[in-house]
Amino acid sequence: MTRYVQRLAAFVAGFLLLATLAAGAQGTGSSPASLPGAVSKPAASQGAEAEADTASLDDLIRILENDATRQKLVESLKASAYKAPEQASGEGEAAMPGEALAETLAGRIAASMQMVIDGAIETSKGIADSLMAAVDLASGAESLDLPNLLQTVAPVALVAASVFAALALASLLKRGPIARLSRRAERAGPISKLLLLALATLIDTLAVAGAALVGYVVAVAAFDARPTLNQLLFLNAFLAIESAKIVLRAFASPTRPALRMTPFSDRHARYWFFWFSRVISVLGYTFMFVAPLVQQSSSPRAADAVRFFVVTACALLAIGLILRNRGIVRERLKRAKRNGDTSLRARVHAFIGQIWWALAALFVAALYLVWLRSPEDGLAFMTLATLKTVGAMALGGLVASILARLIVRGVKVPDSVKERLPLFERRLNGFIPSALTVARVLVILAVIATTLEAWSLVSVSDWMATERGQRWVGGLIGAMIVVAIGFAVYVAISSWVEYRLNPKFGRVPTSRERTLLSLFRNAFTIAMIVVVSMLVLSQIGINIAPLLAGAGVIGLAVGFGSQKLVQDIITGAFIQIQNAMNEGDIVELNGISGTVEQLTVRSVGLRTVEGTWYLIPFSSVDRVANFSKDFAYYVADVAVAYRESIDEVKVMMREAFDELRATEVGQNIIGEFDLWGVQELANSAIIVRGRMMTKPSTQWAVGRAYREIVKRMSDERGIELPFPHMTVWFGEDKRGNAPPIHLTPPEPAAVPSPAPAPQTAPAGLPPRGPAAPGAPGAGEDFGLLDARGRLIPPSRSDLDEAEDGPDAAGRT
């Protein structure tokens, strides 16, 4: 119970605050005529004031025409001018304690509380007056004359029936075109979908206009005269209500999911469109058709009663819908935060999800009470402010949604453009999403400003009309234009350089052109960033003269403090002037050989054959060895054995060159083979040298192919290509005889077998000793003893026993 009491108290407090703000908004403005609920003076009093002003002007003219009276007027004005400061100072001294008290924190808090209390009291009185007005409006229902009302409505019934029949027929006819637009929208982008939605809205508008035209024709044809006032009231109400429904249908697209630009599900879109369209129809036909008919047929009090009951029912219905769907909307707004999104947007949505229903209910209640207090001016103000707010939010939300989709989707360029400009799409997607994000923020700010001005809280248009506002807005627009033009120029220059460097289109660029164009692009990018930054600062009102002076001083300091950097730039400039190397060249710098992949104003990037990338500043480069300058040579050194004929080797080398020229690699050879002859008598080979001129950077491929052919021909012709080997010498005696060396392959290791059981000599035979060395058949005699005195069988030898080891006797 306490929870519901707290909610009710919060609702009442918020309602009082909202009503106070609404009353304050009505009390601010430039002219009373523009304010809702402003009380205008009677015409008689206004005429009296005008006559009094005219009389005063006549008296002043007569005083100024007479010299004496004019002199007295001047003297009195001088006297008043001298006395005014004294009176003002006296009043200031008297007011000092009160002003000092008001400037303190306690005084400000007290003044704020007093303002809130006064506003609450005024709002309470307004609510009471509104309730009394409601009772007065309801009492007018007694004067309702139903028979006369039905008689008044009868001539309009035929027109209404024809209008709704024509609208139903138009709805059937437009299904086909709308369905085709929906099918096309399923595979269309945001801009294309928006255009298709505009076409569908145009079809809906034509259908409504056609139905209204049918009603007008029926009214003229059926009554043989111009349409009556009541018929025109109905046609006007029909056009206004159906136009509002067209806007609502374009926003929600309940039956056209493919054309929907808002984040509604199909069920929610149909649900909210159903109820909003009913409320619009009821309120529209009541205020624009039914109430005027009741006033005409019965009385103004009866018309007021009809309006009161209809508005009360619609307000209760709106509050009921809000309370019924508060949980669904809350869960939808908290979905991102619940899924783990911790961004500011997710937190704001979650907070709004908690309180949206209270704000919406308070708004409906405030709108209802303002209508009760001032059915014409107050309702007109809040209705206009509401329409402006909803329109701004709808349009801003649509634009922001389209921009968000474009940011996520990016920019796609045709394949033909990608072939010519491979980096064009990446450059666009590097800038356009950021620019669209800025535009999205500006759209949100514009929606907020429009909402504040619609409710007379902040006058943004008045601020923009001032000199300061125009300067800020003009500077912002100018800065955006400068950035856009700068980016367009950068993309144009970079794309031109990229097109010139593309070997697939146009003339193939040389390495020199690639180097200079790359350096130009880098230097132009830096210069463009500096110039655009200065122009942007100048547009937003910052004086760039001190910045330029400071930049000069900083540049001078950097020049003295970073001499290595200056040396890098100067050395790099001279290297480029002398055309020492270009991108794609194979060079050697500081003992590192590789391909030049990147050249800037202060460094060079090398890629070695192993894939290692080196960044070498120009200040550390003392010499440059370029292997790709104009042409190259491959020096062929063929080593043969001393026993080979040099003439045969030369013939083989020439034939190998001729065969090489016939291959695909041979297309890189320039000129004939220059055979020099014997270059060196090495330790174990004769070096025969030849040389051939090749295109730049192809000497290594030519050399590899030539060596393969020489190896194959030498094998075919029996020409020995020596290889490293070693000769072992055992020495010789004085007579020149060297001891013979017999090399035999090693015998396979014998597999040990189990030792036989010990045997004893036959009885009567004395034991025999070991046989003499070299005695025949010694190894075959039975009864030989080993070193331990054991018998050796004929199938084994001393070596076998020795290999068996000390424990051979145990393996029996």
C-alpha positions in Angstrom: 0.0 0.0 0.0 2.9 2.4 0.8 4.3 1.8 -2.6 1.1 2.9 -4.4 0.9 5.9 -2.1 4.4 6.9 -3.0 3.6 6.6 -6.7 0.5 8.6 -6.3 2.4 11.4 -4.4 5.1 11.4 -7.1 2.4 11.6 -9.8 0.7 14.5 -8.1 4.0 16.4 -7.5 5.1 15.9 -11.1 1.7 17.0 -12.3 1.9 20.2 -10.3 5.4 20.9 -11.6 4.4 20.3 -15.2 1.3 22.5 -14.9 3.5 25.2 -13.3 5.9 25.0 -16.2 3.0 25.1 -18.7 1.6 28.2 -16.9 5.0 29.8 -16.9 5.4 29.0 -20.6 2.1 30.7 -21.4 3.3 33.7 -19.4 6.4 34.3 -21.4 6.6 35.6 -24.9 7.1 38.7 -27.0 3.5 39.6 -27.5 0.3 38.8 -25.6 -1.4 37.9 -28.8 0.9 35.0 -29.4 0.3 33.4 -26.0 -2.3 30.8 -25.3 -4.8 31.9 -22.8 -3.8 35.6 -23.0 -6.7 37.9 -22.1 -7.2 40.6 -24.7 -8.5 44.0 -23.9 -12.0 45.0 -25.0 -12.3 47.0 -28.1 -13.7 50.1 -26.3 -10.8 50.3 -23.9 -8.4 50.0 -26.7 -10.1 52.8 -28.6 -10.0 55.1 -25.4 -6.3 54.4 -25.0 -5.7 55.3 -28.6 -7.6 58.6 -28.2 -5.7 59.5 -25.0 -2.3 58.8 -26.8 -3.4 61.1 -29.7 -4.3 63.9 -27.3 -1.0 63.6 -25.5 0.9 63.9 -28.7 -1.1 67.0 -29.7 -0.2 68.7 -26.3 3.5 67.9 -26.8 3.5 69.4 -30.3 1.9 72.6 -29.0 4.5 72.9 -26.2 7.4 72.4 -28.6 6.0 75.0 -31.1 6.0 77.8 -28.4 9.4 79.1 -27.5 8.5 79.9 -23.9 6.9 76.6 -23.1 9.7 74.8 -24.9 12.3 76.6 -22.7 10.4 75.7 -19.5 10.3 72.1 -20.7 14.0 72.0 -21.2 14.7 73.5 -17.8 12.4 71.0 -16.1 14.1 68.2 -17.9 17.5 69.5 -16.7 16.3 69.8 -13.1 14.9 66.2 -13.2 18.2 65.0 -14.6 20.2 66.5 -11.7 17.8 65.2 -9.1 17.5 61.7 -10.5 20.9 60.4 -9.4 20.4 61.6 -5.8 17.1 59.9 -5.6 18.5 56.8 -7.2 21.4 56.7 -4.8 19.1 57.2 -1.8 16.8 54.4 -3.0 19.9 52.2 -3.6 21.1 52.8 -0.1 17.7 51.9 1.3 17.5 48.8 -0.8 21.0 47.6 0.0 20.2 45.3 2.9 17.4 43.7 1.0 19.5 43.2 -2.1 22.4 41.9 -0.1 20.0 39.4 1.6 18.6 38.3 -1.8 22.1 37.7 -3.2 23.0 35.2 -0.5 22.5 31.5 -0.9 19.7 31.4 1.7 17.9 34.2 0.0 18.0 32.5 -3.4 16.8 29.2 -1.9 13.9 31.1 -0.2 13.0 32.9 -3.4 13.0 29.6 -5.3 10.8 27.9 -2.7 8.4 30.9 -2.7 8.2 30.6 -6.5 7.4 26.9 -6.3 4.8 27.4 -3.6 3.2 30.3 -5.6 3.2 28.1 -8.7 1.6 25.2 -6.8 -1.1 27.4 -5.3 -1.8 28.9 -8.7 -1.9 25.5 -10.3 -4.2 24.2 -7.6 -6.6 27.1 -8.2 -6.4 26.4 -11.9 -7.3 22.7 -11.3 -10.2 23.8 -9.2 -11.3 26.2 -11.9 -10.9 23.5 -14.5 -13.1 21.1 -12.6 -15.8 23.8 -12.2 -15.5 24.4 -15.9 -16.0 20.6 -16.5 -19.1 20.6 -14.4 -20.4 23.6 -16.4 -19.6 21.9 -19.7 -21.3 18.7 -18.7 -24.4 20.5 -17.6 -24.9 21.7 -21.2 -25.8 18.2 -22.3 -29.4 18.9 -21.2 -29.9 21.3 -24.1 -29.0 18.7 -26.8 -31.8 18.5 -29.4 -31.4 15.1 -31.0 -34.2 15.3 -33.6 -32.9 18.6 -35.0 -29.4 17.2 -35.0 -30.5 14.1 -37.0 -32.2 16.4 -39.5 -29.1 18.4 -39.9 -26.9 15.3 -40.4 -29.2 13.7 -43.0 -27.9 15.8 -46.0 -24.3 14.9 -45.1 -24.9 11.2 -44.8 -25.0 10.6 -48.6 -21.7 12.6 -49.0 -20.1 10.7 -46.2 -21.1 7.3 -47.6 -19.8 8.2 -51.0 -16.5 9.4 -49.5 -15.9 6.3 -47.5 -16.9 4.0 -50.4 -14.5 5.8 -52.7 -11.8 5.6 -50.0 -12.4 1.8 -49.7 -12.2 1.4 -53.5 -9.0 3.4 -53.7 -7.5 1.3 -50.9 -8.2 -1.8 -53.0 -6.7 -0.2 -56.1 -3.5 0.9 -54.4 -2.6 -2.5 -53.0 -0.8 -3.6 -56.1 1.5 -0.6 -56.4 2.1 -0.6 -52.7 3.0 -4.3 -52.8 5.5 -3.7 -55.6 7.1 -0.9 -53.7 7.3 -3.1 -50.6 9.1 -5.9 -52.6 11.6 -3.4 -54.0 12.2 -2.0 -50.5 13.2 -5.4 -49.1 16.5 -5.2 -51.0 16.9 -1.4 -51.0 19.2 0.7 -49.0 18.2 3.5 -46.6 18.0 6.3 -49.1 16.2 4.1 -51.7 13.8 2.9 -49.0 13.0 6.5 -48.0 12.2 7.3 -51.6 10.0 4.3 -51.9 8.2 5.3 -48.7 7.7 8.8 -50.1 6.1 7.2 -53.3 3.8 5.1 -51.1 2.8 8.1 -49.1 2.1 10.0 -52.3 -0.2 7.1 -53.4 -2.0 7.3 -50.1 -2.4 11.1 -50.5 -3.8 10.7 -54.0 -6.3 8.1 -52.7 -7.5 10.5 -50.0 -7.7 13.4 -52.4 -9.7 11.3 -54.9 -12.2 10.2 -52.2 -12.7 13.8 -51.1 -13.2 14.8 -54.8 -15.8 12.1 -55.2 -17.7 13.4 -52.1 -17.6 17.0 -53.5 -19.0 15.8 -56.9 -21.7 13.8 -55.2 -22.7 16.8 -53.1 -23.0 19.0 -56.2 -24.8 16.4 -58.3 -27.2 15.3 -55.6 -28.4 18.7 -54.4 -28.0 20.6 -57.8 -26.1 23.3 -56.1 -22.9 24.1 -54.3 -22.1 21.9 -51.2 -23.7 23.1 -48.0 -21.8 24.4 -45.0 -22.2 21.1 -43.2 -21.0 19.1 -46.1 -18.0 21.3 -46.4 -17.3 20.8 -42.7 -17.4 17.1 -43.2 -15.1 17.2 -46.2 -12.6 19.4 -44.4 -12.7 17.1 -41.4 -12.2 14.1 -43.6 -9.2 15.7 -45.4 -7.6 16.8 -42.1 -8.1 13.4 -40.3 -6.9 11.3 -43.2 -3.9 13.5 -43.8 -2.9 13.0 -40.1 -3.4 9.2 -40.7 -1.2 9.3 -43.8 1.6 10.8 -41.7 1.0 8.3 -38.9 0.9 5.4 -41.5 4.2 6.6 -43.0 5.8 6.7 -39.6 4.6 3.3 -38.4 3.9 1.4 -41.6 1.6 -1.1 -39.9 0.9 -3.2 -43.0 4.1 -2.5 -44.9 7.1 -3.9 -42.9 9.5 -3.5 -45.7 8.8 0.2 -45.9 9.1 0.8 -42.2 11.9 3.2 -41.2 11.2 3.1 -37.4 12.3 0.3 -35.0 8.8 -1.1 -34.4 7.8 -4.7 -34.6 4.9 -5.6 -36.8 2.6 -6.2 -33.7 3.5 -3.0 -32.0 3.2 -1.0 -35.2 -0.3 -2.3 -35.9 -1.3 -1.9 -32.2 -0.3 1.8 -31.8 -1.5 2.7 -35.3 -4.9 1.2 -34.5 -5.4 3.3 -31.3 -3.8 6.5 -32.4 -5.8 6.5 -35.6 -9.0 6.0 -33.6 -8.2 8.8 -31.2 -7.4 11.1 -34.2 -10.7 10.2 -35.9 -12.8 10.7 -32.8 -11.2 14.0 -31.8 -11.1 15.3 -35.4 -14.7 14.5 -36.3 -15.9 15.8 -33.0 -14.2 19.2 -33.1 -14.4 19.8 -36.8 -17.8 18.3 -37.7 -20.0 17.0 -34.8 -19.6 19.9 -32.4 -20.3 22.6 -35.0 -23.5 20.6 -36.1 -24.6 20.3 -32.4 -24.0 24.0 -31.9 -26.0 24.8 -35.0 -28.9 22.4 -34.3 -29.0 22.8 -30.5 -26.9 25.3 -28.6 -23.3 26.3 -27.8 -23.6 24.7 -24.4 -24.6 21.4 -25.9 -21.6 21.6 -28.3 -19.3 22.3 -25.3 -20.8 19.3 -23.5 -20.1 17.0 -26.5 -16.5 18.2 -26.7 -16.1 17.7 -22.9 -17.3 14.1 -22.9 -15.3 13.2 -26.0 -12.1 14.8 -24.7 -12.5 13.2 -21.3 -13.0 9.8 -22.8 -9.9 10.2 -25.1 -7.8 11.4 -22.2 -8.8 8.4 -20.0 -8.2 6.1 -23.0 -4.7 7.6 -23.5 -3.8 7.2 -19.9 -5.1 3.7 -19.9 -3.1 2.8 -22.9 0.0 4.3 -21.3 -0.4 2.3 -18.1 -1.2 -0.9 -19.9 1.9 -0.8 -22.0 4.4 0.7 -19.5 6.0 -2.7 -19.0 6.4 -3.5 -22.7 8.0 -0.1 -23.5 10.2 -0.3 -20.4 11.6 -3.7 -21.3 12.2 -2.5 -24.9 14.1 0.5 -23.7 16.2 -1.5 -21.2 17.0 -4.3 -23.6 20.4 -2.8 -24.7 21.6 -2.3 -21.1 20.4 -5.8 -20.1 22.4 -7.3 -23.0 25.6 -5.8 -21.6 25.7 -2.4 -23.3 27.3 0.1 -20.9 27.2 3.1 -23.2 25.6 6.4 -22.3 22.8 5.9 -24.8 21.9 2.5 -23.2 21.9 4.0 -19.7 19.7 7.0 -20.8 17.2 4.6 -22.5 17.1 2.5 -19.4 16.4 5.6 -17.3 13.7 6.8 -19.6 12.1 3.3 -19.6 11.6 3.6 -15.9 9.8 7.0 -15.9 8.3 7.3 -19.4 4.8 6.2 -18.4 4.7 8.8 -15.6 5.9 11.6 -18.0 3.4 10.6 -20.6 0.5 10.4 -18.2 1.4 13.8 -16.7 1.5 15.2 -20.2 -1.9 13.9 -21.1 -3.4 15.2 -17.8 -1.8 18.6 -18.2 -3.1 18.8 -21.8 -6.6 18.0 -20.6 -6.5 20.5 -17.7 -5.2 23.3 -20.0 -8.0 22.6 -22.4 -10.5 22.8 -19.6 -9.1 26.2 -18.5 -8.7 27.7 -22.0 -10.4 25.6 -24.6 -9.2 27.8 -27.5 -5.9 29.5 -26.7 -4.5 27.0 -24.2 -5.4 24.0 -26.3 -4.1 25.7 -29.4 -0.7 26.3 -27.7 -0.3 22.8 -26.3 -1.5 21.2 -29.5 0.8 23.2 -31.7 3.7 22.6 -29.3 2.9 18.9 -29.2 2.7 18.6 -33.0 6.0 20.5 -33.3 7.6 18.2 -30.8 6.3 15.0 -32.3 7.1 16.2 -35.8 10.7 17.2 -34.8 11.2 13.9 -33.0 9.8 11.9 -35.9 11.7 13.7 -38.6 14.9 13.8 -36.5 14.5 10.2 -35.5 14.1 9.2 -39.2 17.1 11.2 -40.3 19.2 9.9 -37.4 18.1 6.3 -38.2 19.1 6.7 -41.8 22.4 8.2 -40.8 23.1 5.4 -38.3 22.4 2.8 -41.0 24.7 4.6 -43.4 27.4 4.7 -40.8 27.2 0.9 -40.2 26.8 0.0 -43.8 29.5 2.3 -45.2 29.9 3.4 -48.8 30.1 1.0 -51.7 31.7 1.9 -55.0 31.3 0.0 -58.3 33.7 -2.7 -59.2 35.0 -0.7 -62.2 36.0 2.1 -59.8 37.6 -0.3 -57.4 39.8 -1.7 -60.2 41.1 1.8 -61.1 41.1 3.2 -57.6 41.6 0.3 -55.1 41.9 2.7 -52.1 39.0 5.0 -53.0 36.4 3.1 -51.1 38.6 2.8 -48.0 39.2 6.6 -48.0 35.5 7.3 -48.3 34.7 5.0 -45.4 37.4 6.6 -43.3 35.8 10.0 -43.5 32.1 9.7 -44.4 31.1 7.7 -41.2 32.7 10.3 -39.0 31.0 13.1 -40.9 27.7 11.3 -40.7 28.2 10.9 -36.9 28.7 14.7 -36.6 25.6 15.3 -38.7 23.7 12.9 -36.5 24.7 14.8 -33.4 23.6 18.1 -35.1 20.2 16.5 -35.9 19.7 15.6 -32.3 20.7 19.1 -31.1 18.2 20.5 -33.7 15.4 18.3 -32.3 16.2 19.4 -28.8 16.3 23.1 -29.8 13.0 22.8 -31.7 11.3 21.1 -28.7 12.5 23.8 -26.3 11.3 26.6 -28.5 8.0 24.9 -29.2 7.2 25.0 -25.5 8.6 28.6 -25.1 11.3 27.4 -22.7 14.3 28.7 -24.8 14.0 30.9 -27.9 16.7 29.5 -30.1 15.4 31.5 -33.1 15.8 34.8 -31.2 19.4 33.8 -30.2 20.2 32.9 -33.8 18.9 36.3 -34.9 21.5 38.1 -32.7 24.9 38.9 -34.0 26.6 36.4 -31.8 24.3 33.6 -32.8 24.8 34.4 -36.5 28.5 34.4 -36.0 28.5 31.0 -34.2 26.1 29.4 -36.7 27.9 30.9 -39.7 31.3 29.8 -38.3 30.0 26.3 -37.8 28.6 26.0 -41.3 31.8 27.6 -42.7 34.0 25.1 -40.8 31.9 22.2 -42.1 32.2 23.5 -45.7 35.9 23.9 -45.4 36.3 20.4 -44.0 34.1 18.9 -46.8 36.0 20.8 -49.5 39.4 19.8 -48.0 38.4 16.2 -47.9 37.1 16.4 -51.5 40.4 17.9 -52.7 42.4 15.3 -50.8 40.4 12.4 -52.2 40.7 13.8 -55.7 44.5 14.3 -55.5 45.0 10.9 -53.8 42.8 9.1 -56.3 44.7 10.7 -59.2 48.0 9.6 -57.8 46.6 6.1 -57.2 45.3 6.0 -60.8 48.7 7.0 -62.1 50.4 4.3 -60.0 48.0 1.6 -61.2 49.8 -0.4 -63.9 46.6 -2.0 -65.2 45.2 1.3 -66.6 47.0 3.8 -68.8 50.8 3.9 -69.1 52.8 1.8 -66.7 54.6 4.2 -64.3 58.3 4.1 -64.0 60.0 3.6 -60.6 60.9 7.3 -60.6 57.3 8.3 -61.2 56.2 6.0 -58.4 58.6 7.5 -56.0 57.9 11.1 -56.8 54.1 10.6 -56.8 54.2 8.9 -53.4 56.3 11.7 -52.0 54.0 14.3 -53.5 51.0 12.5 -52.0 52.5 12.5 -48.5 53.7 16.1 -48.7 50.3 17.2 -50.0 48.4 15.4 -47.3 50.5 17.1 -44.6 50.0 20.5 -46.2 46.3 19.9 -46.6 45.9 19.0 -43.0 47.7 22.2 -41.8 45.8 24.5 -44.2 42.4 23.0 -43.4 43.0 23.1 -39.7 44.0 26.8 -39.9 40.9 27.6 -42.0 38.6 25.8 -39.6 40.0 27.6 -36.6 39.6 30.9 -38.5 36.0 30.1 -39.3 35.0 29.4 -35.7 36.4 32.7 -34.6 39.9 31.9 -33.4 42.7 34.3 -34.5 45.3 32.2 -36.2 47.9 35.0 -36.5 49.4 34.2 -33.1 49.3 30.5 -34.0 51.3 31.1 -37.2 53.8 33.2 -35.3 54.1 30.5 -32.6 54.4 27.8 -35.3 57.3 29.7 -36.8 59.1 29.9 -33.4 58.4 26.3 -32.7 59.7 25.3 -36.1 62.9 27.2 -35.5 63.4 25.6 -32.1 62.8 22.2 -33.6 65.3 22.9 -36.3 68.0 23.7 -33.7 67.0 20.9 -31.3 66.4 18.1 -33.8 69.3 18.4 -36.1 69.1 14.8 -36.9 65.6 15.2 -38.2 66.7 18.1 -40.4 69.7 16.1 -41.6 67.3 13.3 -42.5 65.1 15.6 -44.6 68.0 17.3 -46.4 69.8 14.1 -47.2 66.6 12.5 -48.4 66.0 15.5 -50.6 69.4 15.3 -52.2 69.0 11.5 -52.7 65.7 12.1 -54.6 67.2 15.0 -56.6 70.1 12.7 -57.7 67.6 9.9 -58.3 69.8 7.5 -56.3 66.9 5.0 -55.7 63.2 4.6 -56.2 60.4 2.4 -55.0 60.9 -1.2 -56.2 64.7 -0.9 -56.6 67.0 -3.5 -55.0 69.6 -1.6 -53.1 72.2 -2.0 -50.3 72.2 0.5 -47.5 74.5 0.2 -44.5 75.2 -3.5 -45.4 71.5 -4.3 -45.7 70.3 -5.5 -49.1 66.6 -5.5 -50.0 63.8 -4.0 -52.0 62.7 -0.4 -51.5 59.1 -0.5 -50.4 58.6 2.9 -48.8 60.2 6.3 -49.4 59.4 9.3 -47.3 61.1 12.7 -46.9 63.3 11.4 -44.0 63.5 7.6 -44.3 63.5 4.5 -46.5 61.9 1.1 -45.9 63.7 -2.0 -47.1 62.4 -5.6 -47.4 65.0 -8.2 -47.4 64.8 -11.6 -49.2 64.0 -13.2 -45.8 61.0 -10.9 -45.4 62.6 -8.7 -42.7 61.6 -5.0 -43.0 64.1 -2.3 -42.1 63.4 1.4 -41.6 66.6 3.3 -42.3 66.8 7.1 -41.7 68.6 9.0 -44.5 71.0 10.6 -42.0 72.6 7.2 -41.4 73.1 6.4 -45.1 76.7 7.0 -46.1 76.5 5.2 -49.5 73.9 3.7 -51.7 74.4 0.6 -53.9 71.6 0.3 -56.4 71.3 -3.1 -58.2 68.4 -1.9 -60.4 69.8 1.2 -62.1 69.4 1.2 -65.9 70.9 -2.3 -66.4 72.8 -5.1 -64.7 75.4 -7.8 -65.4 75.5 -11.4 -64.4 79.1 -12.7 -64.1 79.4 -16.4 -64.8 82.4 -18.1 -63.1 82.5 -21.8 -64.1 85.1 -23.9 -62.2 86.4 -27.1 -63.9 89.0 -29.6 -63.0 92.6 -29.2 -64.1 92.4 -32.2 -66.4 89.6 -30.6 -68.6 90.2 -28.8 -71.9 89.6 -25.1 -71.7 88.3 -25.0 -75.3 85.7 -27.6 -74.5 84.6 -25.6 -71.5 84.3 -22.4 -73.5 82.2 -24.2 -76.2 80.0 -25.5 -73.4 79.5 -22.0 -71.9 78.6 -20.5 -75.2 76.1 -23.2 -76.0 74.6 -22.9 -72.6 74.2 -19.1 -73.2 72.5 -19.8 -76.6 70.1 -22.3 -75.0 69.3 -19.8 -72.2 68.4 -17.0 -74.7 65.7 -19.3 -76.2 63.9 -19.7 -72.8 61.5 -17.3 -71.2 64.2 -16.1 -68.8 66.4 -15.3 -71.7 64.1 -12.4 -72.6 65.8 -10.4 -69.9 69.2 -10.7 -71.5 70.5 -7.6 -73.3 73.3 -8.1 -75.8 75.7 -11.0 -76.5 77.7 -13.3 -74.2 81.1 -11.8 -73.3 83.5 -14.7 -72.7 86.6 -13.5 -70.9 88.5 -16.8 -70.5 90.5 -18.2 -67.6 90.0 -15.9 -64.6 91.9 -17.8 -61.9 94.0 -21.0 -61.3 92.6 -22.0 -57.9 93.8 -24.8 -55.6 91.8 -27.5 -57.2 89.9 -25.9 -60.1 90.3 -23.6 -63.1 87.9 -20.6 -63.1 86.6 -19.6 -66.5 84.7 -16.3 -66.5 82.0 -14.9 -68.8 79.5 -12.0 -68.5 76.1 -11.2 -69.9 74.1 -7.9 -69.7 70.5 -8.1 -68.3 67.6 -5.9 -67.5 67.6 -4.3 -64.1 66.9 -6.6 -61.1 66.9 -9.7 -63.3 70.5 -10.7 -63.1 69.8 -13.2 -60.3 67.1 -15.1 -62.1 69.3 -15.2 -65.3 72.2 -16.5 -63.2 70.2 -19.3 -61.7 68.9 -20.5 -65.0 72.4 -20.4 -66.6 74.0 -22.4 -63.8 71.3 -25.1 -64.2 72.1 -25.4 -67.9 75.9 -25.5 -67.3 75.4 -28.3 -64.7 73.3 -30.4 -67.1 75.7 -30.0 -70.0 78.8 -30.8 -67.9 77.2 -34.0 -66.8 76.3 -34.9 -70.4 79.8 -34.2 -71.7 81.8 -35.7 -68.8 83.3 -32.4 -67.8 84.2 -32.5 -64.1 83.1 -29.7 -62.0 85.3 -30.0 -59.0 84.0 -30.1 -55.5 85.8 -29.9 -52.1 87.6 -33.2 -51.2 90.6 -34.4 -49.0 93.6 -36.6 -49.9 95.1 -38.8 -47.0 98.9 -39.6 -47.3 100.6 -42.2 -45.1 104.2 -41.2 -46.0 107.0 -43.2 -47.9 110.5 -44.5 -47.2 113.7 -43.2 -48.7 113.4 -45.5 -51.7 109.9 -44.1 -52.5 108.0 -47.1 -51.4 104.8 -46.6 -49.4 103.3 -49.3 -47.3 100.3 -50.9 -49.0 96.9 -50.2 -47.5 94.2 -52.9 -47.8 90.8 -51.7 -47.1 88.1 -54.4 -46.5 84.6 -53.8 -45.5 83.9 -54.8 -41.9 82.5 -58.2 -41.2 79.0 -58.5 -39.6 79.1 -59.0 -35.9 78.7 -62.7 -34.8 75.6 -63.6 -32.9 76.6 -65.1 -29.6 75.3 -68.7 -29.0 74.9 -70.6 -25.8 78.2 -72.2 -24.6 78.2 -76.0 -24.6 78.5 -78.0 -21.5 82.1 -78.6 -20.3 83.5 -81.9 -21.6 86.3 -84.0 -20.2 89.0 -85.9 -22.1 88.5 -89.6 -22.6 89.8 -91.8 -19.9 93.4 -92.9 -20.3 94.4 -89.8 -22.4 96.6 -87.2 -20.8 95.6 -83.6 -21.2 97.2 -81.8 -24.1 98.6 -78.3 -23.9 98.0 -75.6 -26.3 99.0 -76.2 -29.9 101.9 -74.4 -31.4 101.1 -71.3 -33.3 100.5 -72.1 -37.0 100.1 -75.8 -36.5 97.7 -77.2 -39.0 94.4 -78.3 -37.7 95.1 -76.8 -34.3 91.7 -75.2 -34.2 90.0 -78.4 -35.0 91.5 -80.6 -32.3 89.2 -81.7 -29.6 90.5 -81.1 -26.1 92.2 -77.7 -26.5 92.1 -75.6 -23.4 91.5 -71.9 -23.0 93.4 -69.6 -20.7 91.3 -70.8 -17.8 92.0 -74.4 -18.5 88.6 -75.2 -20.0 88.1 -77.4 -23.0 87.4 -75.6 -26.3 85.1 -77.4 -28.6 86.2 -77.8 -32.3 83.4 -75.4 -33.4 84.7 -72.5 -31.4 88.0 -70.6 -31.2 90.0 -68.6 -28.7 88.5 -65.3 -30.0 85.0 -66.6 -29.5 85.8 -67.5 -25.9 87.4 -64.1 -25.4 84.3 -62.4 -26.8 82.1 -64.3 -24.5 83.6 -62.5 -21.5 84.5 -63.6 -18.1 81.1 -65.1 -17.4 80.8 -67.2 -20.5 81.0 -70.4 -18.5 77.9 -69.3 -16.7 75.8 -69.2 -19.9 75.2 -72.9 -20.2 
